[in-house]
Amino acid sequence: MLKTARHAKILEIISRKEIETQEELCAELNALNLVVTQATISRDIRDLHLFKVAGIDKKYRYAYINDGESEISPKMKSLFRDCVVSVKNAKNLIVVKTLTGNGANAGTVVDKLNYDGVVGSVAGDDTLLIVCEDDDKAVLVAAKIADFMK
C-alpha cells in the first residue's frame, strides 16, 4: 500500500476510535488487511505529526489537527489553553508547565507561532522550556503566550 493511502487510513482510524499505542494502530491496520510493522507505524506517526491527548475511554489517544502550514487552528488553540498550567520567564528562559503528557503538544503550538526572539524549545512530559535571545525577548514572548491563551 502506498504511504499516502496508509496515512489516510491512519487518520480515518484515529478519528473514529481511541488508539493509545502503536501496537493498537498496527492491529487496526492489520485487521483491514493492511500488513504493517510497528517500525512503519512509528515513522507514520512522526510523518503525520500525530500527538497524544487525554482520552475519554483510555488514558491517552492519538490526535491530529490539520491546520495548514503555519496557522494555528481554533481547535489547536483550545487544546493549548486547556493543557497549559502556567507560563513563567526567568532571564532569557520561559518555562511553560502543562498537564501531564502535554509538553510536546505545547511545544508544537509555540513552534508554529514562530515568535521573534525564540531561539528554540525543548519539551518534556509536563514542561516546555523556551530559550530566547535575551531577557527582554523572553519577557515579550511570555506576554505574547499569555495573550494567546486568552
LUMDO-21777 format. One record per residue (C-alpha): residue number from 1; z, x, y. Coordinates in steps of 0.1 Angstrom, whole numbers, plus 5000, padded with zeros to 4 digits. Layout:
   pos      w      u      v
   NUM      Z      X      Y
...
//
This chain:
   pos      w      u      v
     1   5000   5000   5000
     2   4992   5012   5035
     3   5021   5023   5056
     4   5013   4997   5083
     5   5013   4969   5058
     6   5046   4981   5043
     7   5061   4984   5078
     8   5051   4948   5085
     9   5067   4936   5052
    10   5099   4955   5060
    11   5101   4938   5094
    12   5095   4905   5078
    13   5122   4911   5052
    14   5149   4921   5077
    15   5140   4892   5100
    16   5148   4867   5073
    17   5176   4884   5053
    18   5205   4907   5060
    19   5197   4941   5045
    20   5226   4965   5047
    21   5213   4996   5027
    22   5181   5014   5020
    23   5186   5006   4983
    24   5187   4969   4991
    25   5155   4972   5011
    26   5139   4991   4981
    27   5149   4964   4958
    28   5135   4937   4980
    29   5101   4955   4983
    30   5101   4963   4945
    31   5107   4926   4938
    32   5075   4919   4958
    33   5057   4944   4935
    34   5056   4970   4963
    35   5069   5001   4945
    36   5087   5024   4969
    37   5113   5051   4967
    38   5144   5055   4988
    39   5129   5085   5005
    40   5099   5064   5016
    41   5122   5037   5029
    42   5142   5064   5048
    43   5111   5075   5066
    44   5100   5040   5073
    45   5134   5032   5089
    46   5130   5062   5111
    47   5094   5054   5120
    48   5103   5018   5128
    49   5133   5028   5149
    50   5155   5004   5129
    51   5192   5004   5136
    52   5222   4987   5122
    53   5241   4959   5139
    54   5270   4938   5128
    55   5260   4913   5102
    56   5272   4877   5095
    57   5275   4878   5057
    58   5275   4916   5054
    59   5293   4943   5074
    60   5261   4956   5089
    61   5224   4948   5087
    62   5192   4965   5098
    63   5176   4952   5130
    64   5145   4958   5150
    65   5137   4949   5186
    66   5101   4951   5196
    67   5105   4959   5233
    68   5073   4977   5243
    69   5071   5013   5252
    70   5099   5018   5277
    71   5111   4984   5288
    72   5145   4970   5278
    73   5142   4936   5263
    74   5168   4909   5272
    75   5179   4910   5235
    76   5185   4948   5236
    77   5203   4945   5270
    78   5226   4918   5254
    79   5233   4940   5224
    80   5242   4968   5247
    81   5266   4947   5267
    82   5282   4934   5235
    83   5287   4968   5219
    84   5299   4989   5249
    85   5337   4990   5254
    86   5339   5015   5283
    87   5320   5039   5304
    88   5338   5069   5320
    89   5325   5100   5336
    90   5342   5134   5336
    91   5325   5162   5356
    92   5288   5162   5345
    93   5295   5142   5314
    94   5296   5104   5307
    95   5315   5090   5277
    96   5304   5056   5265
    97   5328   5041   5240
    98   5312   5014   5217
    99   5323   4992   5189
   100   5323   5010   5155
   101   5288   5018   5143
   102   5271   5013   5177
   103   5270   5047   5193
   104   5234   5053   5183
   105   5223   5018   5195
   106   5238   5025   5229
   107   5221   5059   5229
   108   5187   5042   5222
   109   5192   5019   5253
   110   5203   5047   5276
   111   5174   5069   5265
   112   5149   5041   5272
   113   5165   5036   5307
   114   5153   5071   5315
   115   5178   5077   5343
   116   5171   5105   5367
   117   5196   5134   5362
   118   5202   5128   5325
   119   5196   5160   5305
   120   5203   5144   5271
   121   5227   5124   5250
   122   5245   5127   5216
   123   5256   5096   5197
   124   5284   5093   5172
   125   5297   5063   5153
   126   5315   5047   5183
   127   5308   5071   5211
   128   5278   5082   5232
   129   5280   5114   5252
   130   5256   5117   5281
   131   5250   5151   5297
   132   5239   5150   5333
   133   5225   5178   5355
   134   5256   5179   5377
   135   5288   5160   5386
   136   5271   5139   5413
   137   5243   5127   5390
   138   5270   5117   5364
   139   5287   5095   5390
   140   5253   5079   5398
   141   5243   5074   5362
   142   5277   5059   5352
   143   5274   5035   5381
   144   5239   5025   5370
   145   5251   5019   5335
   146   5279   4997   5348
   147   5254   4978   5368
   148   5231   4974   5338
   149   5259   4958   5319
   150   5264   4931   5345
//
